[in-house]
Structures are given as structure tokens and as C-alpha cells.
Amino acid sequence: MTHRQPWATAPLLNTLFLSPKDVAAIVAHQGVAATLMGLVTAIREDFLRWTEFDKSARLANHSQDGVIELMPISDASSYSFKYVNGHPKNTALGLSTVMAFGVLADVATGRPKLMSELTLCTAMRTAATSVMAAMALARPNSRTMALIGNGAQSEFQALAFHHLMGIEEIRLFDVDPRATAKLINNLQNNPDAAKLRLMVCKSTREAVAGADIVTTLTADKTNATIVSADMIEPGMHINGVGGDCPGKTEIHPDVLRTAKVFVEYEPQTRIEGDLQHLPADFVVTELWQVLNGQKSGRDDQGQVTVFDSVGFALEDFSALRYVYDQALRIGLGVDLDLIPALDDPKDLYQLIRPKTTGRATPTSPRGHTLANRAMPMKEVQIMPELV
Ligand SMILES: NC(=O)c1ccc[n+]([C@@H]2O[C@H](COP(=O)([O-])OP(=O)(O)OC[C@H]3O[C@@H](n4cnc5c(N)ncnc54)[C@H](O)[C@@H]3O)[C@@H](O)[C@H]2O)c1
């Protein structure tokens, strides 16, 4: 953890950098439940301002084993983007399936004011978004959840549904028993989950049977059928998180056909969600319209609802502004020397200007010796006409 002074008096150019340790320190400082609730609040506030945002489906570069995506969004005052990948085979190499970082910038000047890790933040904002959707769509008396896929995202979903949605029992299944053992170990050693009952199941079917909510969190770059129509019971809410890329789905189209389907940003989900298997005229509802009361959510206790989650840029915008505010409040992070500090903003060349006798070494408003950050003197050819 790096302690720092609040930024009120900091120079205009500073970019705050938050590492995974800093974000973890925010969670440690205020507790996991309060952090997840803070994220739900931030995301809900921004979903209620939906029409104020300049939105687009994310830009995806696909390769054989994965995808790398850029997720930009802005309102009148702030702009953000996230860089994120999805490589299901990464864990075999010792790397995470999902890795991310992002930037929050001032629209008025373009100044990047925050650069933050977003791997941990993505897991938390995804869990917060899942709970926000379930609060609006699942039966309010839901107490049991099936959690299919027990990898990196799973603890966050379990804790969010336990603390914020009142889930008391989670039924676990993963094709990799070590992933389930890891999840159980993490939750059993967490006082925040002391009252949560965990049941290991032998199959998805066994885990789903009798559950009020079904969360699918698997990673496999294929059109998988994790949940099929014959597993679904009246009144269930499906929180489909792992199907988030063309050719990477989890929920059989027949489940969607018999359910009421909700999405984040329809143009993106049509390409990336489980919805990709259905025709363009299949009716879905954007979540923000349920949150602001424009459209209905669940219509009756027996209806099956599906949140076809893919992850939308607005959730990362909310997460970035949330961790930024918390970091300033607590005093976390370091100043990142990302943008050149210039005595004269039209004189960018000062950064590489050769040091000559009789001329003072230029210093930045932050007191750095600019020459120290330029090319080493011995490598610079001083042209007579420039001296
Ligand atoms: N919608 C969103 O906003 C969002 C955000 C983050 C991650 N995701 C997606 O969520 C998924 C999980 O991410 P992660 O970081 O936990 O990945 P991970 O690789 O850490 O874990 C995925 C788990 O799924 C298990 N799995 C694979 N196939 C399975 C099957 N058929 N049945 C049961 N389990 C199976 C794997 O064994 C693994 O333990 C990924 O597909 C990721 O792209 C979506």
C-alpha cells in the first residue's frame, strides 16, 4: 500500500496510479460487503443516467484462443476506457483468464486523472452488476444459488449475492474440482462468509436443481451448453456471466426462448451474449429501463428471467470513479509521471533538448529535472545550427 496526500492541491498534470494492492487496500479499509454495495450504488447511479452517456459496443480483436477488447465510454465531464482480455486457456500457463486496466480522464482537457488496475475491479464490478440485476429481476425471497464455474470471479459473486441479496446456500460445480476446493477454502476462511452454506455438486444439473438463482461463470471458448431448458424450473433467475464473446456461450437458446431476457447494452449483447444464437427480432429489455421504471422486470413469480451479462463499459466507468473517490478519501496510490510537464506547453522539444553550457537545465513544475528523463547526453548528436 502506498500512502499519499489527498490531491486537492496537486498540480494539474498528475495522474493517480492505483495498483492491485491499492484496490485491495480499499477493500480492506471498508470491508468487502461495503465495497460491493458501494459499487452497486455507483453502477446504479450511472445506469439511471444512461442517456447522458456516449456509448458503443466494445472493440474486440479476436485470436484463436482469446480476445483483447477496448471499452470506451464518456459523459459530459469524464471519459473512461478499459483494456481487457479473455483467454480461457491462460490458467494452464499460470496467467489469469481475464486481466484488465483502465483510465479515467477529464473530457474538458483530455487529462488522464486516473490509471488503475481493473482485474480485481472487474471481478467486483461484475458481481455488483449481477446483484443489481438480480435485485430487480429475481424473486425477492431467493435464498439458494447454483454457482457453475468456480474460477477467479466466483468468490466475488458468492460474497455479493450472500451479503447484498440474502443468498444463504450456494451449490457449486466446476469441471475442475481444484477450482471448487479453492473457492471453498477462500470462503471458509473468510469471516464475511461464515453464515454461507456451501454444497459441492457432482454436475451442473445437480447444482441447478431447486436453486432460486443460477449463476454461470464458466470459461471455454466454445458454444457450450452449461444450462439447458430441461434444467430450468419456474421462477428461476439465470445470471449468465461467462458467455461474453462471439462463439463463447453457456445458455442453450431454448432457455432464452422461454424466458424474459434482460441485457446491458443491446447492440453489444446481440454480438457477444448468449443472445447471439437468436434472431435480431428476439425481444430483450435493457436493464437501465427496468431500473428507472420505464419497463417491467419480472412479471410474475413463475416467470424465468435471464440476465445475459457480457460486461459493459459503463460498469467500468462507475468502478473507476468509485475507486478514484475512495483512493482520494483514504490517501492511496502514487502520482504517475505519465504526461510531460512543460514550462511552455508549446515547447515539447524541451524534453530532449541537449544540455549545453551556459543554459540552465529545465525543470518541470513538479520539480523533476527534465534532462534526467531525456536521452542520455552521450547519445545525442548536437547539431551546430540548433545550439
Ligand atoms: N459478463 C461479464 O461482465 C464478465 C466479467 C468477467 C468475466 N467474465 C467471464 O466469466 C468467465 C469466468 O471468468 P473467470 O475469470 O472466473 O475464469 P477462470 O478461468 O478463472 O474460471 C473459469 C472456470 O470455469 C470452469 N469451467 C469451464 N468449463 C466448464 C464447464 N463446462 N462446466 C463447469 N465449469 C467449467 C473452469 O474449470 C474454471 O475453473 C469467463 O468466461 C469470463 O470471460 C464475464
The ligand as an SDF file (V2000), in Angstrom:
LIG
                    3D

 44 48  0  0  0  0  0  0  0  0999 V2000
  -20.0220  -10.7420  -18.1050 N   0  0  0  0  0  0  0  0  0  0  0  0
  -19.0190  -10.1180  -17.5430 C   0  0  0  0  0  0  0  0  0  0  0  0
  -19.1130   -8.9270  -17.2330 O   0  0  0  0  0  0  0  0  0  0  0  0
  -17.7670  -10.8820  -17.2570 C   0  0  0  0  0  0  0  0  0  0  0  0
  -16.7830  -10.3080  -16.4510 C   0  0  0  0  0  0  0  0  0  0  0  0
  -15.6630  -11.0800  -16.1180 C   0  0  0  0  0  0  0  0  0  0  0  0
  -15.5150  -12.3640  -16.6240 C   0  0  0  0  0  0  0  0  0  0  0  0
  -16.4900  -12.8560  -17.4480 N   0  0  0  0  0  0  0  0  0  0  0  0
  -16.3760  -14.2150  -17.9650 C   0  0  0  0  0  0  0  0  0  0  0  0
  -16.6430  -15.0880  -16.8660 O   0  0  0  0  0  0  0  0  0  0  0  0
  -15.9980  -16.3420  -17.1040 C   0  0  0  0  0  0  0  0  0  0  0  0
  -15.2530  -16.7760  -15.8480 C   0  0  0  0  0  0  0  0  0  0  0  0
  -14.1380  -15.9270  -15.6580 O   0  0  0  0  0  0  0  0  0  0  0  0
  -13.0090  -16.3260  -14.6060 P   0  0  0  0  0  0  0  0  0  0  0  0
  -12.1020  -15.1600  -14.5360 O   0  0  0  0  0  0  0  0  0  0  0  0
  -13.6320  -16.8450  -13.3630 O   0  0  0  0  0  0  0  0  0  0  0  0
  -12.3290  -17.5180  -15.4020 O   0  0  0  0  0  0  0  0  0  0  0  0
  -11.4760  -18.7570  -14.8060 P   0  0  0  0  0  0  0  0  0  0  0  0
  -10.7710  -19.3440  -15.9540 O   0  0  0  0  0  0  0  0  0  0  0  0
  -10.6990  -18.3120  -13.6260 O   0  0  0  0  0  0  0  0  0  0  0  0
  -12.6080  -19.7810  -14.2750 O   0  0  0  0  0  0  0  0  0  0  0  0
  -13.4930  -20.4090  -15.1540 C   0  0  0  0  0  0  0  0  0  0  0  0
  -13.8700  -21.7590  -14.5660 C   0  0  0  0  0  0  0  0  0  0  0  0
  -14.8490  -22.3700  -15.4240 O   0  0  0  0  0  0  0  0  0  0  0  0
  -14.6370  -23.7540  -15.3370 C   0  0  0  0  0  0  0  0  0  0  0  0
  -15.3410  -24.4350  -16.4330 N   0  0  0  0  0  0  0  0  0  0  0  0
  -15.0130  -24.4690  -17.7510 C   0  0  0  0  0  0  0  0  0  0  0  0
  -15.9060  -25.2120  -18.4380 N   0  0  0  0  0  0  0  0  0  0  0  0
  -16.8180  -25.6490  -17.5350 C   0  0  0  0  0  0  0  0  0  0  0  0
  -17.9790  -26.4400  -17.6270 C   0  0  0  0  0  0  0  0  0  0  0  0
  -18.3860  -26.9390  -18.8000 N   0  0  0  0  0  0  0  0  0  0  0  0
  -18.6960  -26.6990  -16.5070 N   0  0  0  0  0  0  0  0  0  0  0  0
  -18.2950  -26.2020  -15.3070 C   0  0  0  0  0  0  0  0  0  0  0  0
  -17.1900  -25.4260  -15.1500 N   0  0  0  0  0  0  0  0  0  0  0  0
  -16.4610  -25.1580  -16.2500 C   0  0  0  0  0  0  0  0  0  0  0  0
  -13.1140  -23.9000  -15.3870 C   0  0  0  0  0  0  0  0  0  0  0  0
  -12.6820  -25.1480  -14.9040 O   0  0  0  0  0  0  0  0  0  0  0  0
  -12.6930  -22.7450  -14.4830 C   0  0  0  0  0  0  0  0  0  0  0  0
  -12.4870  -23.1370  -13.1480 O   0  0  0  0  0  0  0  0  0  0  0  0
  -15.0950  -16.1270  -18.3200 C   0  0  0  0  0  0  0  0  0  0  0  0
  -15.7230  -16.7050  -19.4360 O   0  0  0  0  0  0  0  0  0  0  0  0
  -15.0260  -14.6270  -18.4720 C   0  0  0  0  0  0  0  0  0  0  0  0
  -14.8080  -14.2300  -19.7990 O   0  0  0  0  0  0  0  0  0  0  0  0
  -17.5960  -12.1590  -17.7700 C   0  0  0  0  0  0  0  0  0  0  0  0
  1  2  1  0
  2  3  2  0
  2  4  1  0
  4  5  1  0
  4 44  2  0
  5  6  2  0
  6  7  1  0
  7  8  2  0
  8  9  1  0
  8 44  1  0
  9 10  1  0
  9 42  1  0
 10 11  1  0
 11 12  1  0
 11 40  1  0
 12 13  1  0
 13 14  1  0
 14 15  2  0
 14 16  1  0
 14 17  1  0
 17 18  1  0
 18 19  2  0
 18 20  1  0
 18 21  1  0
 21 22  1  0
 22 23  1  0
 23 24  1  0
 23 38  1  0
 24 25  1  0
 25 26  1  0
 25 36  1  0
 26 27  1  0
 26 35  1  0
 27 28  2  0
 28 29  1  0
 29 30  1  0
 29 35  2  0
 30 31  1  0
 30 32  2  0
 32 33  1  0
 33 34  2  0
 34 35  1  0
 36 37  1  0
 36 38  1  0
 38 39  1  0
 40 41  1  0
 40 42  1  0
 42 43  1  0
M  CHG  2   8   1  16  -1
M  END
$$$$
